[in-house]
């Protein structure tokens, strides 16, 4: 990250570095000539006049920043976030102040929230959904926000949602399903809205929250490159199975993909589309989207009323015997068959048909005959049935909650000699 974005200094705390056991990383950063600034050291050099200035500036922030930063540029870089790396090497995404503020106002135009709301955000703010949706959106709108450091504490978070009387909650399918397993039936009584993104929302998760807690989950869709929200379901405009309608001010194109009949690859142009990428082969140089259009890499279908339906990633299609097969669709029907377990599907080379599907599952009783029978009942073609099933103790995930397909693909290739 420091190499890509040409970062020269990092601000952290000694306590965090010691707790997280990152001393070796700090040593390596110093070797790369990155200056480390510890909060504990900064605190010791604060004088009474610094505190007084901060106090007064808090009452007149606009005046203070006009005097201290007269050359403000809304198009300047506000943050650099890194893509999850679920399918390849992470890239630095450069977002401007305009990108972030535009996305905040786009969401505000379709969701009703106000000063009486309380947001509970356990998503990491190094992830675009956690930064914009869970942090900047409520804080810049004057909404009380409760931040929790890890989304993985499935037992603690439902109790904290109850204790804080939170009305808005952001999460991914993985995290929301985990909270539902350990929550008391009354823990989510105060919630008005729960928003899900970053990965496909399973029907079992949606049903569990609706039946057990009386809470509807509104699924949305976006990308780090779009700051991040592109579409979202709302209380007034909601269609199960879709990711909602595109937000105001977003223009789109659907690029036809050979062998895919319905829908196409989604390209978008909007004020929330990033300034550009930091790439490993050109560190520190912002590479903007071609002609201002960002290629999401997602295959989508848009119905007559404007609702988006995600068919899968362009990279997550396998070409088997000349036919395009969606790995996401295969994962969905496997999850319907065995809803109590986690599953992932990857493709590997095949000498006869070009590629073959491999199912990785936590279900120890998984077998291909059950898959074949279920696929036939659902009138699915034979190409959608994974040829090989591998059982794993736990599906690896990234810090954002997304499945780590890079690690899984490498693991499958290592098992290839036993396939």
matplotlib code that plots the C-alpha trace (Angstrom):
import matplotlib.pyplot as plt

x = [0.0, 2.8, 4.6, 1.5, 0.3, 3.8, 3.0, 5.8, 4.4, 2.0, 0.1, -0.6, -0.3, 2.3, -0.4, -2.0, 1.2, 2.1, -1.4, -1.6, 2.1, 3.0, 6.5, 8.2, 6.0, 6.9, 10.6, 10.1, 8.2, 11.1, 13.5, 11.3, 11.8, 8.3, 8.1, 6.1, 4.2, 2.9, -0.1, 1.4, 4.4, 2.2, 0.1, 3.2, 3.9, 0.4, 0.3, -2.6, -2.9, -3.3, -6.2, -7.8, -7.4, -9.1, -11.9, -12.6, -12.3, -14.9, -17.4, -16.6, -15.2, -16.0, -14.2, -11.3, -10.7, -11.1, -8.4, -6.0, -6.6, -7.6, -6.8, -9.4, -9.9, -13.0, -11.5, -8.4, -7.7, -9.6, -8.8, -7.0, -8.7, -7.5, -9.7, -10.3, -8.1, -10.7, -9.8, -6.4, -3.7, -5.2, -5.3, -5.3, -8.6, -8.2, -11.4, -11.9, -14.0, -16.5, -16.8, -17.5, -19.9, -21.8, -22.4, -23.5, -26.1, -27.2, -28.0, -29.7, -32.0, -33.6, -33.3, -35.1, -33.0, -32.6, -31.0, -33.0, -31.4, -28.4, -26.0, -24.2, -21.2, -18.9, -17.6, -13.9, -13.4, -10.6, -13.5, -15.5, -18.9, -17.8, -16.2, -19.0, -22.1, -21.2, -19.1, -19.1, -22.8, -24.1, -21.4, -21.6, -25.4, -25.3, -26.3, -25.0, -22.7, -21.4, -18.2, -17.1, -13.6, -14.4, -17.4, -16.4, -17.6, -20.9, -22.0, -21.1, -22.5, -26.2, -26.1, -24.4, -27.0, -29.6, -27.6, -27.1, -30.7, -29.3, -31.8, -29.5, -27.1, -24.7, -23.3, -22.5, -24.4, -21.6, -21.7, -25.5, -26.0, -23.4, -25.3, -28.6, -27.2, -26.3, -28.8, -31.7, -35.0, -35.2, -31.7, -32.7, -36.0, -34.9, -33.6, -35.5, -33.3, -30.5, -28.5, -26.5, -23.8, -20.3, -21.6, -24.7, -27.5, -28.7, -32.4, -31.9, -30.3, -33.1, -35.8, -34.1, -34.0, -37.6, -39.1, -37.0, -36.5, -39.2, -36.5, -36.2, -32.8, -32.3, -29.7, -27.5, -24.7, -21.6, -17.8, -14.9, -14.4, -17.8, -17.4, -19.1, -22.9, -24.5, -27.9, -30.0, -33.4, -35.5, -38.7, -40.7, -38.8, -37.9, -37.7, -36.5, -33.6, -32.5, -30.0, -32.4, -32.4, -29.5, -29.0, -29.8, -27.2, -25.7, -25.6, -25.0, -24.2, -24.6, -21.9, -22.9, -20.9, -20.8, -22.7, -24.6, -28.2, -29.8, -28.0, -24.4, -21.4, -22.2, -20.3, -21.2, -20.5, -21.3, -19.9, -19.2, -16.9, -13.3, -10.5, -8.5, -6.3, -2.8, -1.3, 1.7, 3.5, 3.0, 3.3, 2.0, 0.4, -3.4, -4.8, -8.3, -11.2, -11.3, -13.5, -14.9, -16.7, -15.9, -16.1, -17.6, -16.8, -20.2, -22.8, -26.2, -29.7, -32.0, -35.7, -38.4, -38.7, -35.0, -34.2, -30.7, -30.1, -26.5, -25.7, -22.1, -18.6, -17.3, -14.2, -16.5, -17.8, -16.4, -16.4, -17.3, -17.7, -18.2, -21.0, -20.7, -21.5, -22.0, -20.0, -22.2, -25.3, -23.9, -23.0, -26.6, -28.2, -25.7, -26.5, -30.2, -29.5, -27.3, -28.2, -26.4, -23.0, -20.6, -19.7, -17.5, -17.0, -13.9, -12.9, -9.7, -8.4, -9.8, -8.1, -11.4, -13.9, -11.6, -12.6, -14.2, -16.0, -14.8, -17.0, -15.4, -17.8, -17.8, -20.5, -18.7, -21.6, -21.6, -21.9, -22.3, -25.4, -27.3, -26.2, -27.3, -30.7, -31.3, -30.1, -32.5, -35.4, -34.5, -34.2, -30.6, -28.2, -25.5, -22.8, -23.8, -22.9, -19.4, -17.3, -15.3, -16.2, -13.6, -14.4, -12.7, -13.0, -13.7, -14.0, -11.3, -12.6, -11.0, -11.3, -14.3, -16.2, -15.8, -14.8, -11.0, -11.1, -7.4, -6.5, -9.1, -8.0, -4.4, -5.5, -7.6, -4.6, -2.5, -5.1, -5.2, -2.9, -5.6, -8.6]
y = [0.0, 2.4, 1.7, 2.0, 5.3, 6.7, 7.1, 8.7, 8.7, 6.6, 7.6, 4.8, 4.0, 2.0, 0.2, -1.0, -2.1, -4.1, -5.6, -6.6, -7.8, -5.6, -4.6, -6.5, -4.6, -1.3, -2.2, -3.0, 0.3, 2.2, 0.4, 1.7, 5.3, 5.6, 7.9, 6.4, 8.9, 7.5, 9.2, 8.8, 10.9, 13.5, 13.8, 14.7, 17.7, 19.2, 22.5, 24.3, 26.7, 23.7, 22.5, 26.0, 26.4, 23.0, 23.9, 27.3, 25.7, 23.2, 26.1, 27.7, 25.0, 26.6, 29.9, 28.0, 25.9, 29.0, 30.7, 27.8, 26.1, 28.8, 26.6, 23.9, 21.6, 19.4, 17.3, 16.5, 13.0, 12.4, 8.7, 5.9, 2.5, -0.9, -3.4, -6.6, -8.7, -11.5, -12.3, -10.9, -8.4, -5.4, -2.0, 1.4, 3.3, 7.0, 8.8, 12.5, 14.6, 15.0, 11.2, 10.6, 13.6, 12.7, 9.2, 10.4, 12.7, 10.0, 7.7, 10.5, 11.1, 7.6, 6.6, 8.5, 9.0, 11.8, 13.0, 10.6, 7.6, 5.8, 3.8, 0.7, 0.0, -2.9, -2.9, -2.0, 1.5, 0.4, -1.1, 1.3, 0.1, 0.6, 4.0, 5.7, 3.8, 3.1, 6.1, 9.2, 9.0, 9.2, 11.4, 14.1, 13.9, 14.6, 11.1, 9.4, 6.6, 3.7, 2.1, -1.4, -2.6, -6.1, -7.5, -11.1, -10.9, -12.6, -13.1, -9.5, -7.4, -8.3, -7.3, -4.1, -3.3, -3.7, -1.7, 1.2, 1.3, 1.3, 2.0, 1.5, -1.4, -2.2, -5.6, -8.3, -11.6, -13.5, -11.2, -10.8, -14.6, -14.9, -12.3, -14.1, -17.4, -15.9, -13.1, -13.1, -12.6, -9.1, -7.9, -6.1, -4.6, -1.0, -1.5, 0.3, -0.7, -3.2, -2.7, -5.5, -5.3, -6.5, -10.0, -11.8, -11.8, -15.4, -16.1, -18.0, -14.9, -12.7, -15.1, -15.7, -11.9, -11.4, -14.4, -14.3, -10.5, -8.9, -6.9, -6.6, -6.6, -4.1, -5.4, -3.0, -3.1, -1.2, -1.2, 0.5, 2.4, 4.1, 5.2, 2.6, 2.5, 2.2, 0.8, -0.1, -1.4, 0.9, 0.5, 2.0, 0.5, -3.1, -6.2, -9.4, -11.0, -7.7, -5.1, -2.3, 0.6, 2.7, 5.8, 9.3, 10.7, 7.4, 6.7, 3.2, 1.0, -2.8, -4.3, -7.5, -10.6, -13.5, -16.6, -14.6, -14.1, -11.8, -8.7, -7.6, -6.2, -3.0, 0.2, 3.3, 7.1, 9.3, 11.9, 9.1, 7.2, 7.3, 9.6, 6.5, 3.6, 3.3, 0.3, -1.7, -1.0, 2.8, 3.7, 7.2, 7.8, 8.0, 6.0, 7.4, 5.3, 5.2, 8.2, 8.5, 5.1, 2.6, -1.1, -2.9, -6.3, -7.5, -9.2, -7.7, -7.7, -4.7, -5.2, -2.8, -1.0, -0.4, -3.1, -4.6, -8.4, -9.5, -12.6, -12.8, -11.4, -11.5, -13.2, -15.7, -17.3, -20.6, -21.6, -25.3, -26.9, -23.5, -22.6, -19.8, -21.0, -18.6, -19.7, -17.4, -19.2, -22.6, -21.4, -20.1, -23.5, -25.3, -23.0, -23.7, -27.5, -27.3, -23.9, -24.7, -24.8, -22.5, -23.1, -21.7, -22.7, -22.1, -23.2, -25.0, -26.0, -29.2, -31.0, -32.0, -29.2, -26.2, -25.7, -27.7, -26.6, -27.5, -27.2, -26.4, -26.9, -27.2, -30.0, -33.3, -35.3, -33.4, -35.8, -35.3, -37.5, -35.1, -32.2, -34.0, -34.8, -31.3, -29.7, -32.0, -30.9, -27.3, -27.9, -26.9, -28.2, -30.7, -28.1, -26.4, -29.4, -29.3, -32.3, -32.4, -31.8, -30.9, -30.6, -27.9, -27.0, -23.3, -21.2, -18.5, -14.9, -11.5, -8.8, -7.4, -10.7, -11.6, -15.1, -15.3, -16.9, -16.4, -18.5, -21.1, -21.4, -21.9, -24.5, -26.4, -26.5, -28.0, -30.7, -31.3, -34.4, -36.0, -35.1]
z = [0.0, 0.9, -2.3, -4.5, -3.0, -2.3, 1.4, 3.3, 6.9, 8.9, 12.1, 14.6, 18.3, 20.2, 22.1, 18.8, 17.3, 20.4, 20.7, 17.1, 17.1, 14.1, 15.3, 12.4, 9.9, 11.5, 11.1, 7.4, 6.8, 8.3, 6.0, 3.2, 4.6, 5.9, 9.0, 11.8, 14.0, 17.3, 18.9, 22.3, 21.2, 19.5, 22.7, 24.8, 22.5, 22.7, 24.6, 26.2, 23.2, 20.8, 22.9, 23.1, 19.3, 18.7, 21.1, 19.4, 15.9, 16.8, 17.2, 13.9, 11.7, 8.3, 9.3, 10.8, 7.6, 5.4, 7.3, 7.6, 4.3, 1.8, -1.3, -0.7, -3.7, -3.6, -6.4, -4.5, -3.1, 0.2, 0.8, -0.9, -0.3, -1.5, -3.3, -1.4, -3.5, -3.5, -7.2, -7.7, -6.5, -4.6, -6.4, -4.8, -5.4, -5.3, -4.1, -4.0, -1.6, -4.4, -4.8, -1.2, -0.7, -3.9, -2.7, 0.7, -0.9, -3.4, -0.6, 1.5, -1.5, -1.3, 2.4, 5.2, 8.3, 10.7, 14.0, 16.1, 14.4, 15.8, 13.5, 14.7, 12.5, 13.0, 9.4, 9.1, 7.7, 5.4, 3.4, 1.3, 2.6, 6.2, 5.5, 3.5, 4.6, 8.2, 9.1, 6.8, 5.8, 9.4, 10.9, 8.2, 8.5, 12.2, 13.2, 16.3, 15.3, 17.4, 16.0, 17.0, 16.1, 14.7, 12.8, 13.8, 17.4, 16.7, 20.3, 21.5, 18.7, 19.0, 22.7, 21.8, 19.2, 21.9, 24.5, 22.1, 20.8, 17.3, 14.5, 11.5, 10.9, 8.1, 7.3, 4.9, 4.4, 6.3, 9.3, 9.4, 9.4, 12.2, 14.3, 13.8, 15.1, 18.5, 18.9, 21.4, 19.8, 21.3, 20.6, 17.3, 18.5, 17.9, 14.3, 11.6, 8.7, 8.0, 4.9, 3.3, 0.7, -0.5, -1.2, -2.3, 0.4, 0.8, 1.0, 4.2, 5.9, 4.7, 5.9, 9.3, 10.0, 8.9, 10.7, 14.0, 14.5, 12.3, 10.4, 6.7, 5.2, 2.3, -0.2, -2.1, -4.5, -5.2, -5.6, -3.9, -7.1, -6.8, -3.2, -3.0, -3.4, -6.8, -6.1, -3.0, -2.1, 0.0, 2.1, -0.8, -3.7, -2.8, -4.9, -3.3, -5.2, -6.7, -5.4, -5.9, -8.4, -9.4, -7.2, -8.7, -11.0, -12.2, -15.9, -17.1, -20.2, -20.5, -22.7, -24.4, -23.5, -25.9, -24.8, -22.2, -23.4, -20.8, -19.4, -19.9, -18.2, -16.3, -17.0, -14.9, -15.1, -12.1, -9.7, -7.2, -9.7, -8.5, -9.7, -10.7, -9.7, -8.2, -9.9, -9.0, -12.3, -11.9, -8.2, -7.2, -10.6, -10.8, -13.8, -14.5, -15.8, -19.6, -20.8, -17.3, -17.5, -14.8, -15.8, -12.8, -14.2, -13.1, -15.3, -14.5, -15.8, -15.4, -15.6, -16.9, -13.6, -13.2, -10.6, -10.9, -10.7, -10.3, -12.4, -11.4, -11.9, -15.5, -14.0, -12.1, -15.2, -16.4, -20.1, -20.2, -23.6, -25.1, -22.7, -20.1, -16.5, -13.6, -10.5, -8.4, -9.6, -8.8, -5.3, -4.8, -5.6, -3.5, -0.6, -1.2, -1.0, 2.1, 3.8, 7.1, 5.6, 3.7, 0.1, -2.7, -6.3, -8.4, -11.9, -12.9, -16.3, -17.9, -20.8, -22.4, -21.8, -21.2, -17.6, -14.8, -11.6, -8.1, -5.1, -1.8, 1.1, 4.9, 4.6, 5.5, 4.0, 0.6, -2.4, -6.1, -6.4, -4.1, -6.3, -9.5, -8.1, -6.8, -10.1, -12.0, -9.8, -10.4, -14.2, -14.2, -16.9, -16.2, -16.8, -13.6, -11.5, -10.0, -11.1, -7.9, -4.3, -1.7, 2.1, 4.1, 7.8, 7.1, 4.0, 4.1, 4.1, 3.8, 6.5, 4.6, 4.9, 1.2, 0.3, -0.4, -3.9, -4.5, -1.5, -2.4, -6.0, -4.9, -2.3, -4.9, -7.3, -4.5, -4.1, -7.9, -7.7, -5.6, -7.8]

ax = plt.figure().add_subplot(projection="3d")
ax.plot(x, y, z, "-o")
ax.set_aspect("equal")
plt.show()
